[in-house]
Structure formats: C-alpha cells, structure tokens
Amino acid sequence: MLTRIIQHEWRNLTADRTAWVVLILFALVIGYAIVKGQSWVRAQQVSLAQMRGDEQKRLTDIRAEITKAETEAARNNEPLKYPDWGARHPFYVSNYRGQQYAALPPAPLAALAIGQSDVYPNHFKVSGAMKESFMVAQDLESPFKLFAGHFDLAFVILYFFPLLILALSFNLVAAEKEEGTLAMLLSNPVRLRQVVLGKVALRALVIFLAAVVFSLTGFFLSGGRATLAHVLLWMIAVLAYGAFWFALSIAVNALGKSAATNAVILAACWLAFVVVIPVVVNLMATTLYPVPSRLEFVTAMRGETQAAEQTGSQLLGKYFQDHPELAKPADAKANEDDFAMLSLAKDELVGRALQPVVARFNTQLAAQQQFINRFRYVSPAILMQSALNDIAGTGVARYQHFLAQVDGFHQTWQQYFKPRVFEKRALTGNDLNGLPQFVWREEAFSALTRRSLWPGLLLLAVAVVIGALGLRRYQAYPVTG
C-alpha cells in the first residue's frame, strides 16, 4: 500500500508545476553556489602560488649575493669577514629578506563550505621577530560572520534547503481535509499515517537526491582530492539536517490546522532556528565575553617597545643572563651588529610584557567559543554550520591546528638564526640549504570524525523522536473540517 501511495503522490507531484519550479530554482542556486565556491578556492590557490614565487625569488637573490661574496673573497684570497648587513647577515635574512610564508592550503572540500576562511588569514610571513608582530590577534568578535559568510553550498544547505523542504511539505493532508476528500481516502484500507509517510518519503527522496547529486558535483569539480570518508560525512550531515525539517513538517501537519496555518508555523520555526537564535547566541557570546580590541593590543605593544628601547645596554645584559647558552661577544658595543642583538632581546622582553594581553584575548575567545558550543544544540542551523565547516576543512578546529603549527615553525626559525646572530656566524650557501621549511600537516581524520559525526547523529535522533511523536498524533487527527 505504501508503494501505491508513493506512486500516486509522484503523479500528483509531477503534475504540479510549482513543485518543479521550486526544484529547478533550488538546482540553479546550488549550481551558482558551487561556482562561487570554486572561484574562491582558485583565488586562494593563485594567491598562495604567488607567495611561494615571491619567497623563492628572494631566496634565489640571497643565494646569488652570498655566492658572489664568496667568489670575490676566493679570487682575492681574502678571508670572509662578518658582514655589517646584507645577504650574509643572519638577522637580515631572518627578519627581512629571508622571511618564509606559513600557509594553510585550501582543504579538498573547501569550495563547498568556505566557512571562517574569509575571516581568518590563511598565511603568515614568519620572521625572527616576536610572533605578535606578524600574528596580531585577529578580529574574532563575531562568530555570526562565520555563520553568514560567503554564498557557498553550505549557505544554500543551511538557508534554502529547509525552505525547499517546508515548501513541499507544509500541506501533506490539509488540502484533502479542506476539500473533503480525506474522509473518502481513508475509507479505503489505509491509515492516515501511511498516507503521510508515503507523501514524505517521495518528497524526501526527490529533495535528498538533488542535494546528494549537487554535493557530488561540487566534490568532483574540486578535483576529487577528498576521500570518500569526507564525502560520506558531508552526506550524513546534509541528510540529518533535512530529516529534522521533514520531521518538523510531519509534527506541524499533525496539529490538524489549515495549510495556511501550517505554512506560517513552519516559516516561524525556520526564522527562529536559522536566523533569530544564531543572532541571539552571537550577541550573548560577544556581550558576556568581549575580547580586547586590536587597538588595545597595538597600543600595548608600542608602549612596551618604547619602554624596552629605553633600557639600552641593560636589556642586552639581562638577555644574556636569561640565555646563558648564548656566548656573549667580547666586543658587544653600539654598532650595527649590536642593533641585531638588541632587537632580539627587545622582542623577547616585549613579548613577555604582552603575554597578559594575549592571554586575556585567548581566554575571552575560548569562552566565546565554549558558549557557542554549549548553545549550538538549540539551533540545528548552528549545529550543522559547525559540522559542515569541519568536514570541508574550514572550521575553527583546523584553523587552530594551523596556528599551532605556525607557532612551532616560528620557534624553529628563531632557534636556527639566534645562535648565528650572537656568535657572529655569517650565512653560507649551505646554511640556506638547511633553512627550516614550513610543511603543513593535516589533522588526524579520527579527530574530524568525532567532531562532525556527532552533530549529524544527534540531529538524526532528534528528527526520529519528533517524527515519531508527530505520526502518533495522527491517530487523533480531525479528518473533517
């Protein structure tokens, strides 16, 4: 009987021009979102390639200058002296011309959910200076920016996917009831719950098939570099999100109201879950846990820098006390070389002084994120945005993973150059061959699975409960108006 109901509903649905118009518009919107996402990813890839080209050109020029100096010294049979400045000076290479880019490459599914990538920088130009000089605290005060970001497939799934489901499901049996044909339909050996399930099953099959096909299209357009497991996680999240809205439609239709009333109730639910609650959660997070402004950080850094510069030679002496592993030069006096030493000492002192500001920023930011994570369960849209961003590799966790690697690379970069500065060892061609290189390491897939699979399964469980309660209510459904 259920199969016959589905077949009958298919004939009704195909005869309804409005349904086809809605589906075609949905397809066009998804196609446009995929194209926009691909365009953004290509722009990111071009930008990263340009950075790599700039980095290679600078290192090539430095190598040429070092080779020239070594060749001239050999030709004149003269020993190479420690340079006052230039390509052979370790501080010059470390902090100026030799800086290296630490870049976060786009994830294989980044085109499907740009997420926070339009808010956070995807690269840093790492130098030997304190990390705060190039990793200035970013403006993270608006988690809603991450929610309502670029127009991509995730945006379509979060906003338009529920509207498509509600547009095709607000009138499951209300029309038959208002026209007086529902009682005649139920005079046959069929239950009302079977009728509702048949209608929902067909609509879910059509809508989910469209979502899956276009998601796969986006996957293949991205070059197919993602694993099948990533694609399956994405599908589970999308299907769970859709199941929630279908279950909500079943429950609202079970109230026995008119089709117009059903549409108003479901529209209000969409507005609350997708728009109002995310905005309220964002405002509460930023109000309860405001982070220090970037202006405060810059002002503090300038003040601490000026204070450090006033200490002069005392600063360098204190630095050697803190770092006995560095040999103190016998001729440390006011010259260009001492400028490099003083700069390193000053950076460390300023970095320590800025720690309270940085710690307060990180503490407030972590509190914001915890607040949002705690209240994301009140909105399926917030829950799905987090999951889709994680799966696409544009979520907060992957970015934090990137920042940790940048921090580690910065420490390695400093450790490579600091001894050369204080020991007055000029750079050679072999030193350039041994320069530390930033190599991005992707996080473990198991960690991603734990974060992204749970929201989908939870939402699916909620959908089952809501749908079951709604179907049970159809036992008392008023067949006549």
C-alpha positions as CSV (number, residue, x, y, z in Angstrom):
1,M,0.0,0.0,0.0
2,L,2.8,2.4,0.8
3,T,4.3,1.8,-2.6
4,R,1.0,2.6,-4.3
5,I,0.7,5.8,-2.2
6,I,4.2,6.9,-3.3
7,Q,3.3,6.2,-7.0
8,H,0.1,8.2,-6.7
9,E,1.9,11.1,-5.0
10,W,4.6,11.0,-7.7
11,R,1.9,11.6,-10.3
12,N,0.5,14.4,-8.3
13,L,3.9,16.0,-7.8
14,T,4.9,15.8,-11.4
15,A,1.7,17.4,-12.4
16,D,2.3,20.3,-10.0
17,R,4.3,23.0,-11.9
18,T,5.0,24.9,-8.7
19,A,7.0,21.9,-7.4
20,W,9.1,21.7,-10.5
21,V,9.8,25.5,-10.4
22,V,10.9,25.2,-6.8
23,L,13.2,22.3,-7.6
24,I,14.7,24.0,-10.7
25,L,15.4,27.2,-8.7
26,F,17.0,25.0,-6.0
27,A,19.2,23.4,-8.6
28,L,20.2,26.8,-10.0
29,V,21.0,28.2,-6.6
30,I,23.2,25.2,-5.8
31,G,25.0,25.4,-9.1
32,Y,25.7,29.1,-8.6
33,A,26.9,28.4,-5.0
34,I,29.3,25.7,-6.3
35,V,30.7,28.0,-9.0
36,K,31.2,30.8,-6.4
37,G,33.0,28.4,-4.0
38,Q,35.2,27.1,-6.8
39,S,36.1,30.7,-7.8
40,W,37.1,31.5,-4.2
41,V,39.3,28.4,-3.9
42,R,41.0,29.1,-7.2
43,A,41.7,32.7,-6.0
44,Q,43.2,31.2,-2.8
45,Q,45.4,28.8,-4.8
46,V,46.7,31.6,-7.1
47,S,47.5,33.8,-4.1
48,L,49.4,31.0,-2.4
49,A,51.3,30.3,-5.6
50,Q,52.3,33.9,-5.9
51,M,53.5,33.9,-2.3
52,R,55.7,30.9,-3.0
53,G,57.1,32.5,-6.1
54,D,58.0,35.7,-4.1
55,E,59.6,33.5,-1.4
56,Q,61.7,31.6,-4.0
57,K,62.8,34.7,-5.8
58,R,64.0,36.3,-2.5
59,L,66.0,33.2,-1.6
60,T,67.4,33.0,-5.0
61,D,68.6,36.6,-4.8
62,I,70.1,36.0,-1.4
63,R,71.9,32.9,-2.6
64,A,73.3,34.8,-5.6
65,E,74.6,37.6,-3.3
66,I,76.3,35.1,-1.0
67,T,77.9,33.2,-3.9
68,K,79.2,36.5,-5.3
69,A,80.7,37.5,-1.9
70,E,82.3,34.0,-1.5
71,T,83.7,34.1,-5.1
72,E,85.2,37.5,-4.7
73,A,86.9,36.6,-1.4
74,A,88.3,33.4,-3.0
75,R,89.5,35.3,-6.0
76,N,91.3,37.9,-3.8
77,N,92.5,35.2,-1.5
78,E,91.0,37.1,1.5
79,P,89.0,35.6,4.4
80,L,85.3,36.4,4.5
81,K,84.5,38.9,7.2
82,Y,81.4,39.0,9.3
83,P,79.1,41.5,7.3
84,D,77.7,44.7,8.8
85,W,74.4,44.0,6.9
86,G,73.1,42.2,3.8
87,A,72.5,38.7,2.5
88,R,75.1,37.1,4.7
89,H,73.9,38.7,7.9
90,P,71.7,36.2,9.8
91,F,69.5,38.9,11.3
92,Y,68.9,40.5,7.9
93,V,67.8,37.2,6.4
94,S,65.8,36.1,9.4
95,N,63.8,39.3,9.8
96,Y,63.7,40.9,6.4
97,R,64.5,39.3,3.0
98,G,64.5,35.7,4.1
99,Q,61.1,35.6,5.7
100,Q,59.1,32.5,4.9
101,Y,55.4,32.0,4.4
102,A,53.5,29.6,6.6
103,A,50.3,28.9,4.6
104,L,47.1,27.0,5.2
105,P,46.2,25.3,1.9
106,P,42.5,25.0,0.9
107,A,41.0,21.7,2.0
108,P,39.7,19.4,-0.7
109,L,36.0,20.3,0.1
110,A,36.7,24.0,0.9
111,A,34.6,25.0,-2.1
112,L,31.5,23.5,-0.5
113,A,31.8,25.5,2.7
114,I,34.1,28.5,2.8
115,G,33.3,29.0,6.5
116,Q,35.7,31.0,8.5
117,S,38.3,31.2,5.7
118,D,37.0,34.6,4.7
119,V,37.5,35.9,8.2
120,Y,40.9,34.4,9.3
121,P,44.2,34.8,7.4
122,N,45.4,31.7,5.6
123,H,49.0,32.6,5.8
124,F,51.6,34.4,7.9
125,K,55.0,35.8,6.8
126,V,57.2,34.3,9.5
127,S,60.3,36.2,10.7
128,G,62.7,36.0,13.6
129,A,60.9,38.8,15.4
130,M,58.3,38.1,18.1
131,K,55.3,36.2,16.7
132,E,52.9,39.0,17.8
133,S,54.5,41.2,15.2
134,F,53.1,39.1,12.4
135,M,50.4,37.1,14.2
136,V,48.5,40.1,15.5
137,A,45.3,39.0,17.2
138,Q,42.6,38.7,14.5
139,D,39.1,40.2,14.8
140,L,37.2,37.2,16.1
141,E,34.5,39.0,17.9
142,S,31.7,38.0,15.6
143,P,31.0,34.2,15.3
144,F,28.0,35.2,13.2
145,K,30.4,36.2,10.4
146,L,31.3,32.6,10.2
147,F,27.6,31.7,10.1
148,A,26.5,34.1,7.4
149,G,29.6,34.2,5.3
150,H,30.2,33.6,1.6
151,F,27.4,32.3,-0.7
152,D,28.5,28.7,-0.9
153,L,26.9,25.2,-0.9
154,A,26.8,25.2,2.9
155,F,25.0,28.5,2.9
156,V,22.4,27.0,0.5
157,I,22.0,23.9,2.6
158,L,21.6,25.9,5.8
159,Y,19.2,28.5,4.5
160,F,17.4,27.3,1.3
161,F,17.4,23.6,1.9
162,P,14.9,23.9,4.8
163,L,12.7,26.3,2.8
164,L,12.5,23.8,-0.1
165,I,11.5,21.0,2.3
166,L,8.9,23.2,4.0
167,A,7.5,24.5,0.7
168,L,6.8,20.9,-0.4
169,S,5.7,19.6,3.0
170,F,3.5,22.2,4.7
171,N,0.4,20.7,3.0
172,L,0.6,17.0,3.5
173,V,-3.0,16.3,4.2
174,A,-4.6,19.7,5.0
175,A,-5.7,20.3,1.4
176,E,-7.5,16.9,1.3
177,K,-9.2,17.7,4.6
178,E,-10.3,21.2,3.4
179,E,-11.6,19.7,0.2
180,G,-13.5,17.0,2.0
181,T,-11.6,14.1,0.2
182,L,-9.6,13.0,3.1
183,A,-12.5,11.0,4.6
184,M,-13.1,9.3,1.3
185,L,-9.4,8.5,1.0
186,L,-9.4,6.9,4.5
187,S,-12.5,4.8,3.7
188,N,-10.0,2.6,1.8
189,P,-7.9,0.1,3.7
190,V,-5.2,2.6,4.5
191,R,-4.2,4.5,7.6
192,L,-3.6,8.2,7.7
193,R,0.0,7.6,8.9
194,Q,0.7,5.6,5.8
195,V,-0.6,8.4,3.6
196,V,1.7,10.9,5.4
197,L,4.7,8.6,5.3
198,G,4.2,8.0,1.6
199,K,4.0,11.7,0.8
200,V,7.0,12.5,2.9
201,A,9.0,9.5,1.6
202,L,8.6,10.7,-2.0
203,R,9.4,14.3,-1.2
204,A,12.4,13.2,0.8
205,L,13.7,11.0,-2.0
206,V,13.4,13.8,-4.6
207,I,15.0,16.5,-2.4
208,F,17.8,14.3,-0.9
209,L,18.6,13.0,-4.3
210,A,19.0,16.6,-5.6
211,A,21.2,17.6,-2.6
212,V,23.4,14.5,-3.0
213,V,23.8,14.9,-6.7
214,F,24.8,18.5,-6.4
215,S,27.1,17.8,-3.5
216,L,28.9,15.2,-5.5
217,T,29.1,17.6,-8.4
218,G,30.9,20.1,-6.1
219,F,33.1,17.3,-4.9
220,F,34.2,16.3,-8.5
221,L,34.6,19.9,-9.5
222,S,37.1,20.3,-6.6
223,G,39.3,17.7,-8.3
224,G,38.1,14.8,-6.3
225,R,41.0,15.1,-3.9
226,A,38.9,14.5,-0.8
227,T,38.5,10.9,0.4
228,L,35.3,9.0,0.2
229,A,35.0,9.3,4.0
230,H,34.9,13.1,3.8
231,V,32.1,12.9,1.3
232,L,30.2,10.4,3.4
233,L,30.4,12.7,6.4
234,W,29.1,15.6,4.4
235,M,26.2,13.5,3.1
236,I,25.3,12.3,6.6
237,A,25.2,15.9,7.9
238,V,23.1,17.1,5.0
239,L,20.6,14.1,5.3
240,A,20.4,14.6,9.0
241,Y,19.6,18.3,8.6
242,G,17.0,17.5,6.0
243,A,15.5,14.8,8.2
244,F,15.0,17.3,11.0
245,W,12.9,19.6,8.8
246,F,10.9,16.8,7.4
247,A,10.2,15.6,10.9
248,L,9.1,19.1,11.9
249,S,6.8,19.3,8.9
250,I,5.2,16.0,9.9
251,A,4.7,17.2,13.5
252,V,3.2,20.6,12.4
253,N,0.9,18.9,9.9
254,A,-0.3,16.6,12.7
255,L,-1.8,19.6,14.6
256,G,-4.8,19.5,12.2
257,K,-4.6,23.1,11.2
258,S,-5.2,24.6,7.7
259,A,-2.5,24.6,5.1
260,A,-2.0,28.3,5.5
261,T,-1.6,28.0,9.3
262,N,0.9,25.1,8.8
263,A,2.9,27.4,6.4
264,V,3.0,30.2,9.0
265,I,4.1,27.9,11.8
266,L,6.8,26.3,9.7
267,A,8.1,29.7,8.5
268,A,8.2,30.9,12.0
269,C,10.3,27.8,13.0
270,W,12.7,28.4,10.1
271,L,13.1,32.1,11.1
272,A,13.7,31.2,14.7
273,F,16.1,28.3,14.2
274,V,18.0,29.6,11.2
275,V,18.1,33.4,11.8
276,V,17.0,34.6,15.2
277,I,18.6,32.1,17.5
278,P,22.1,32.3,15.8
279,V,22.0,36.1,16.1
280,V,20.9,36.0,19.8
281,V,23.6,33.4,20.6
282,N,26.2,35.5,18.9
283,L,25.2,38.7,20.7
284,M,25.2,37.0,24.0
285,A,28.7,35.5,23.4
286,T,30.2,38.8,22.4
287,T,28.4,40.7,25.2
288,L,29.2,38.3,28.0
289,Y,32.8,37.6,26.9
290,P,34.1,40.7,25.0
291,V,37.7,40.2,23.7
292,P,40.3,43.0,23.9
293,S,40.3,45.1,20.7
294,R,43.1,45.1,18.2
295,L,43.7,48.8,19.1
296,E,44.4,47.9,22.7
297,F,46.9,45.2,21.6
298,V,48.7,47.6,19.2
299,T,48.8,50.4,21.9
300,A,50.2,48.0,24.5
301,M,52.9,46.7,22.0
302,R,54.0,50.2,21.2
303,G,54.3,51.2,24.8
304,E,56.2,48.1,25.8
305,T,58.5,48.6,22.8
306,Q,59.3,52.2,23.8
307,A,60.0,51.1,27.4
308,A,62.3,48.3,26.2
309,E,64.3,50.7,23.9
310,Q,65.0,53.0,26.9
311,T,66.8,50.3,28.8
312,G,69.7,50.2,26.3
313,S,72.6,48.1,27.3
314,Q,70.9,46.8,30.4
315,L,68.5,45.0,28.2
316,L,71.2,43.1,26.4
317,G,72.9,42.1,29.7
318,K,69.6,40.8,31.1
319,Y,69.1,38.8,27.9
320,F,72.4,37.0,28.3
321,Q,71.6,36.3,32.0
322,D,68.3,34.6,30.8
323,H,70.1,32.8,28.0
324,P,73.5,31.5,29.2
325,E,73.6,29.1,26.3
326,L,74.4,32.0,24.0
327,A,78.0,33.1,24.1
328,K,78.4,36.8,25.0
329,P,80.6,38.6,22.4
330,A,83.7,40.2,23.8
331,D,83.2,43.3,21.6
332,A,79.5,43.9,22.2
333,K,79.2,47.7,21.7
334,A,77.0,50.1,19.9
335,N,77.3,49.2,16.2
336,E,75.1,47.7,13.5
337,D,75.7,44.2,14.9
338,D,74.6,45.2,18.4
339,F,71.4,46.5,16.8
340,A,70.5,42.9,15.8
341,M,71.3,41.6,19.3
342,L,69.3,44.4,21.0
343,S,66.4,43.8,18.6
344,L,66.2,40.1,19.6
345,A,66.5,41.0,23.3
346,K,63.9,43.7,22.9
347,D,61.5,41.4,21.1
348,E,61.7,38.8,23.9
349,L,61.1,41.4,26.6
350,V,58.1,43.0,24.7
351,G,56.7,39.5,24.1
352,R,56.8,38.7,27.8
353,A,55.1,42.0,28.7
354,L,52.4,41.4,26.1
355,Q,51.5,38.0,27.5
356,P,48.8,39.2,29.8
357,V,47.0,41.0,26.9
358,V,47.4,37.9,24.7
359,A,46.3,35.6,27.5
360,R,43.2,37.7,28.1
361,F,42.3,37.7,24.4
362,N,42.7,33.9,24.2
363,T,40.7,33.4,27.4
364,Q,37.8,35.5,26.2
365,L,37.9,34.0,22.7
366,A,37.8,30.5,24.2
367,A,34.9,31.5,26.4
368,Q,33.0,32.8,23.4
369,Q,33.6,29.5,21.5
370,Q,32.6,27.4,24.6
371,F,29.4,29.5,24.9
372,I,28.5,28.9,21.3
373,N,29.3,25.2,21.5
374,R,27.2,24.9,24.6
375,F,24.2,26.6,23.0
376,R,24.6,25.3,19.4
377,Y,22.2,22.5,20.3
378,V,19.3,24.9,20.5
379,S,19.6,25.5,16.8
380,P,20.0,22.9,14.1
381,A,21.5,25.5,11.8
382,I,24.3,26.4,14.2
383,L,24.9,22.7,14.7
384,M,25.1,22.0,11.0
385,Q,27.2,25.1,10.2
386,S,29.9,23.8,12.6
387,A,29.7,20.3,11.2
388,L,29.8,21.3,7.6
389,N,32.7,23.7,8.1
390,D,34.7,21.0,9.9
391,I,34.1,18.5,7.2
392,A,35.0,21.0,4.5
393,G,38.2,21.9,6.4
394,T,37.2,25.5,7.0
395,G,36.3,25.2,10.7
396,V,37.7,26.6,13.8
397,A,39.5,23.4,14.8
398,R,41.5,23.2,11.6
399,Y,42.5,26.8,11.9
400,Q,43.6,26.4,15.5
401,H,45.6,23.4,14.3
402,F,47.3,25.7,11.7
403,L,48.1,28.4,14.3
404,A,49.8,25.8,16.5
405,Q,52.0,24.7,13.6
406,V,52.8,28.3,12.8
407,D,53.9,28.8,16.4
408,G,56.1,25.8,16.3
409,F,57.7,26.8,13.0
410,H,58.4,30.3,14.3
411,Q,60.2,28.8,17.3
412,T,62.3,26.6,14.9
413,W,63.0,29.6,12.8
414,Q,64.3,31.6,15.7
415,Q,66.4,28.8,17.1
416,Y,68.1,28.5,13.7
417,F,69.1,32.1,13.5
418,K,69.6,33.3,17.1
419,P,72.9,31.4,17.7
420,R,74.3,32.7,14.4
421,V,73.5,36.3,15.4
422,F,75.1,36.1,18.8
423,E,78.0,34.0,17.6
424,K,78.5,36.3,14.6
425,R,78.4,33.5,12.1
426,A,77.7,34.7,8.6
427,L,75.4,32.7,6.4
428,T,76.8,30.5,3.7
429,G,75.2,28.7,0.8
430,N,74.9,25.5,2.9
431,D,73.1,27.5,5.6
432,L,70.5,28.4,3.0
433,N,70.1,24.8,2.0
434,G,69.3,24.0,5.6
435,L,66.7,26.7,6.2
436,P,63.7,25.4,8.1
437,Q,60.7,24.9,5.9
438,F,57.0,25.1,6.9
439,V,55.2,21.9,6.0
440,W,51.5,21.8,6.6
441,R,50.4,18.6,8.4
442,E,46.7,17.8,8.3
443,E,45.0,16.8,11.5
444,A,44.0,13.2,12.1
445,F,40.8,12.1,10.4
446,S,39.6,10.4,13.6
447,A,39.5,13.8,15.3
448,L,37.5,15.3,12.5
449,T,35.1,12.3,12.6
450,R,34.5,12.7,16.3
451,R,33.6,16.4,15.9
452,S,31.5,16.2,12.8
453,L,29.7,12.9,13.0
454,W,28.2,13.5,16.4
455,P,26.1,16.6,15.4
456,G,24.6,14.7,12.5
457,L,23.7,11.6,14.5
458,L,22.3,13.8,17.3
459,L,20.1,15.7,14.8
460,L,19.0,12.5,13.2
461,A,18.0,11.1,16.6
462,V,16.0,14.3,17.3
463,A,14.3,14.0,13.9
464,V,13.3,10.4,14.7
465,V,11.8,11.5,18.0
466,I,9.9,14.5,16.5
467,G,8.7,12.4,13.6
468,A,7.5,9.5,15.7
469,L,5.6,11.9,18.0
470,G,4.1,13.6,15.0
471,L,3.0,10.3,13.4
472,R,1.5,9.2,16.7
473,R,-0.6,12.3,16.9
474,Y,-2.2,11.4,13.5
475,Q,-4.3,8.9,15.4
476,A,-6.4,11.8,16.7
477,Y,-6.2,13.8,13.5
478,P,-9.6,15.5,12.7
479,V,-10.5,14.1,9.3
480,T,-13.3,16.6,8.7
481,G,-13.0,20.4,9.0
